[in-house]
Amino acid sequence: MNLGNKNTGNKGEDLATNWLIKNGYDIIVRNYRYKHSEVDIIASKNDTLHFVEVKTRTNQQFGLPEESIDERKMNALKKAAAAYLEINPQWKFLQFDVMAITLIKNKEPEFFFIEDVFF
């Protein structure tokens, strides 16, 4: 990953965190790692644990941000989530969400929050 993509990703995660907080979520941890897998944001709301994958794009040259999440990525996300739940077994309800953010120069960021995705 080049530095520009990493900076875009970090900015997207910051924006997603702020959006989630403004919408009533409590952020538990960011960038939770398990082996080679990572969950961008783990948050809670209404007794549900949310594993949030954040995808940020600055243009649509390669499609919409949410279109870049494939089965391989979701499997890695599920592995990391399972590891988190093993050391935090108190959660009875959980779901996987996607926050897609499009950043266009001189425009407000566009947020597309997809709740309870399943692969």
RASULQUI-V713152 format. One record per backbone hydrogen bond with DSSP energy under -0.5 kcal/mol. NH is the residue of the N-H (numbers start at 1). CO is the residue of the C=O. E is the energy in kcal/mol with one decimal. If there is no record, write none. Layout:
((NH & CO & E) (NH & CO & E))
This chain:
((6 & 2 & -2.2) (7 & 3 & -2.7) (8 & 4 & -2.2) (9 & 5 & -2.7) (10 & 6 & -2.7) (11 & 7 & -2.5) (12 & 8 & -2.5) (13 & 9 & -2.3) (14 & 10 & -2.2) (15 & 11 & -2.6) (16 & 12 & -2.9) (17 & 13 & -2.4) (18 & 14 & -2.3) (19 & 15 & -2.5) (20 & 16 & -2.8) (21 & 17 & -2.4) (22 & 18 & -2.4) (23 & 19 & -1.2) (24 & 21 & -1.8) (25 & 20 & -2.6) (26 & 44 & -2.9) (27 & 25 & -0.5) (28 & 42 & -2.8) (29 & 42 & -1.8) (31 & 40 & -2.8) (32 & 39 & -1.8) (34 & 37 & -2.6) (37 & 34 & -2.9) (39 & 32 & -2.6) (40 & 38 & -0.5) (41 & 52 & -1.8) (42 & 29 & -3.0) (43 & 41 & -0.5) (43 & 50 & -2.4) (44 & 26 & -2.4) (45 & 48 & -1.9) (48 & 45 & -1.4) (49 & 93 & -2.8) (50 & 43 & -3.7) (50 & 48 & -0.5) (51 & 95 & -2.5) (52 & 41 & -3.3) (52 & 50 & -0.7) (53 & 51 & -0.6) (53 & 97 & -2.5) (54 & 52 & -0.5) (55 & 99 & -2.6) (57 & 101 & -2.4) (63 & 60 & -1.7) (67 & 64 & -1.1) (68 & 65 & -1.7) (69 & 66 & -1.1) (70 & 68 & -0.8) (74 & 70 & -2.3) (75 & 71 & -2.4) (76 & 72 & -1.9) (77 & 73 & -2.3) (78 & 74 & -2.5) (79 & 75 & -2.0) (80 & 76 & -2.1) (81 & 77 & -2.4) (82 & 78 & -2.5) (83 & 79 & -2.0) (84 & 80 & -2.2) (85 & 81 & -2.7) (86 & 82 & -1.6) (87 & 83 & -1.1) (87 & 84 & -0.6) (88 & 84 & -0.8) (91 & 88 & -1.1) (93 & 47 & -0.6) (95 & 49 & -2.2) (96 & 117 & -0.5) (97 & 51 & -2.6) (98 & 114 & -2.7) (99 & 53 & -2.8) (100 & 98 & -0.6) (100 & 112 & -2.8) (101 & 55 & -2.9) (101 & 99 & -0.5) (102 & 110 & -2.2) (103 & 57 & -3.2) (103 & 101 & -0.5) (104 & 102 & -0.6) (107 & 104 & -1.8) (110 & 102 & -2.5) (111 & 109 & -0.5) (112 & 100 & -2.3) (114 & 98 & -3.3) (114 & 112 & -0.6) (115 & 113 & -0.7) (117 & 96 & -2.7))
